[in-house]
Amino acid sequence: MVIVHMVKFCIICEKYAIFMNKILEKSILLQKVEIEVF
């Protein structure tokens, strides 16, 4: 049972990590655009 719980937790962490990476990429792109504009 503990192993199953760990696997589910890892899947959630993986999805969260991918989500955070997308946000970070977008924020970095926005910063680059702002630097180019100003």
C-alpha positions as a Markdown table, in Angstrom:
| # | Residue | x | y | z |
|---|---|---|---|---|
| 1 | Met | 0.0 | 0.0 | 0.0 |
| 2 | Val | 2.8 | 2.4 | 0.8 |
| 3 | Ile | 4.5 | 1.8 | -2.6 |
| 4 | Val | 1.2 | 2.6 | -4.4 |
| 5 | His | 0.9 | 5.8 | -2.4 |
| 6 | Met | 4.5 | 6.7 | -3.3 |
| 7 | Val | 3.8 | 6.1 | -7.0 |
| 8 | Lys | 0.7 | 8.3 | -7.0 |
| 9 | Phe | 2.6 | 11.0 | -5.1 |
| 10 | Cys | 5.4 | 10.8 | -7.7 |
| 11 | Ile | 2.9 | 11.2 | -10.6 |
| 12 | Ile | 1.5 | 14.3 | -8.9 |
| 13 | Cys | 5.0 | 15.7 | -8.3 |
| 14 | Glu | 5.9 | 15.1 | -12.0 |
| 15 | Lys | 2.8 | 16.9 | -13.2 |
| 16 | Tyr | 3.4 | 19.8 | -10.8 |
| 17 | Ala | 7.1 | 20.0 | -11.9 |
| 18 | Ile | 6.0 | 20.1 | -15.6 |
| 19 | Phe | 3.5 | 22.8 | -14.8 |
| 20 | Met | 6.1 | 24.9 | -12.9 |
| 21 | Asn | 8.6 | 24.5 | -15.7 |
| 22 | Lys | 6.0 | 25.9 | -18.2 |
| 23 | Ile | 5.4 | 28.9 | -15.9 |
| 24 | Leu | 9.1 | 29.5 | -15.5 |
| 25 | Glu | 9.7 | 29.3 | -19.3 |
| 26 | Lys | 6.8 | 31.8 | -19.9 |
| 27 | Ser | 8.1 | 34.2 | -17.2 |
| 28 | Ile | 11.7 | 34.0 | -18.7 |
| 29 | Leu | 10.3 | 34.7 | -22.2 |
| 30 | Leu | 8.3 | 37.6 | -20.8 |
| 31 | Gln | 11.4 | 39.0 | -19.1 |
| 32 | Lys | 13.3 | 38.7 | -22.4 |
| 33 | Val | 10.5 | 40.6 | -24.2 |
| 34 | Glu | 10.4 | 43.3 | -21.6 |
| 35 | Ile | 14.2 | 43.8 | -21.8 |
| 36 | Glu | 14.0 | 44.0 | -25.6 |
| 37 | Val | 11.1 | 46.5 | -25.4 |
| 38 | Phe | 12.7 | 48.8 | -22.9 |
